[in-house]
Amino acid sequence: MKDRWSELARLARAGRKASEQVPEMPFGFADSVMRRWALAGRESPVEAWVPLLRPALGLAFATAFLCVLLQVRTQSETPPNLLVETENLIRLAVLE
């Protein structure tokens, strides 16, 4: 009959010797890893919105361009000076 306790003690001693042979981490290595891990987890709120804002801004600019293009095409009379007409519309909207 085998002595299980002796075999278990032998395996435990062999495991302890193997774990003692593992080299120690260099000084400050754990702190450096934890610092980098903490910084990597923080994401700027702006960076989170960039994937959503990029297509939205493109669509907004394309829509504005199409609106201006359709407005110019449908107008039968274009004013001789568009800048003066725009200024007049702003004055009308603000002052009156």
C-alpha positions in Angstrom: 0.0 0.0 0.0 1.3 3.5 -1.0 1.8 6.2 1.6 -0.3 9.1 0.1 0.9 11.5 2.8 4.5 11.1 1.9 3.8 11.5 -1.8 1.7 14.6 -1.1 4.5 16.1 1.0 7.1 15.3 -1.7 4.9 17.1 -4.3 4.4 20.1 -2.1 8.2 20.4 -1.5 8.8 20.1 -5.2 6.2 22.8 -5.9 7.7 25.1 -3.3 11.2 24.8 -4.8 9.8 25.6 -8.3 8.1 28.7 -7.0 11.2 29.9 -5.2 13.2 29.8 -8.5 10.9 32.4 -10.1 12.8 35.7 -10.4 11.4 38.8 -8.7 10.0 41.7 -10.7 12.3 44.7 -11.1 11.9 47.6 -8.7 9.0 49.8 -9.8 7.7 47.5 -12.5 4.3 46.8 -10.8 3.8 50.5 -10.2 4.6 51.4 -13.8 2.2 48.8 -15.1 -0.6 49.9 -12.8 0.0 53.6 -13.8 -0.2 52.7 -17.5 -3.3 50.6 -17.0 -5.0 53.4 -15.1 -4.2 55.9 -17.8 -5.3 53.6 -20.7 -8.7 53.1 -19.2 -9.5 56.8 -19.2 -11.0 58.0 -22.5 -11.8 61.6 -23.3 -15.5 62.2 -23.8 -14.8 64.0 -27.1 -13.1 60.9 -28.5 -16.2 58.9 -27.7 -18.4 61.2 -29.8 -16.1 61.5 -32.8 -17.4 58.4 -34.6 -20.9 59.8 -34.3 -20.2 63.4 -35.1 -18.1 62.9 -38.2 -21.0 61.4 -40.4 -23.5 63.8 -38.8 -21.4 66.9 -39.7 -20.9 65.5 -43.3 -24.6 65.0 -43.6 -25.4 68.5 -42.3 -23.0 70.2 -44.7 -24.4 68.2 -47.6 -27.9 69.1 -46.6 -27.1 72.8 -46.3 -25.4 72.7 -49.7 -28.4 71.1 -51.4 -30.8 73.6 -49.8 -28.7 76.5 -51.0 -28.4 74.9 -54.5 -32.2 74.2 -54.7 -33.0 77.8 -53.5 -30.8 79.3 -56.1 -32.2 77.1 -58.9 -35.9 77.7 -58.0 -35.5 81.5 -57.7 -36.6 83.1 -61.0 -35.0 86.4 -60.1 -31.6 86.4 -58.5 -30.7 89.8 -57.0 -27.8 91.6 -58.7 -25.9 91.7 -55.5 -26.5 88.7 -53.2 -24.5 90.3 -50.3 -26.7 93.4 -50.2 -29.8 91.2 -50.3 -28.6 89.1 -47.4 -27.8 92.2 -45.4 -31.2 93.6 -46.0 -32.8 90.4 -44.9 -30.8 90.4 -41.7 -31.7 94.0 -41.0 -35.4 93.2 -41.6 -35.3 90.2 -39.3 -33.4 92.0 -36.5 -34.7 95.5 -36.5 -38.3 95.0 -37.4 
